[in-house]
Amino acid sequence: MDLSLEQCRDHWLNAFYTGQVQELIIYEHPEFKVVYEAQGKVESNLSRYACIQHAVQNGVWKPRYLDIQTEIFEFNPTQTECRILLHLAQPGQVVQETWSFQADAWQIIELRFCKKKLVGVCD
């Protein structure tokens, strides 16, 4: 059974917050990356997975939950890609998720912590 974007996203978030790397692999595209615009830093899957596994093994995996005020879903015309803009409670803070529907499943391609709040997109 195909999972909806919302279901895949819920599973992905749960896997992240509980440190389940094998579950993350299912929902993250092989070329998934985390972009931290303000620091000019890009994190790949392999380095993230290693850090998460190390933290879980040492009992120190305690990721910070985001205080989300609003979520805006922007689908492409064919409903095969979606950009989700998360406006955080902290003024001017925006996080962008980019998801793609490939091979009968949704996968996240990129998680971007934007440098500044813009209308509709991150810069």
Protein Blocks (a to p, Z undefined) as FASTA:
>chain_A
ZZdfklmmmmmmmmmmnopaklmmmmpcfkbccddfknopacdfklmmmmmmmmmmnopa
ccdddddfbdcddddfkopaccdddddfbghiacddddddeehiacdfbdcddfbdcehi
aZZ
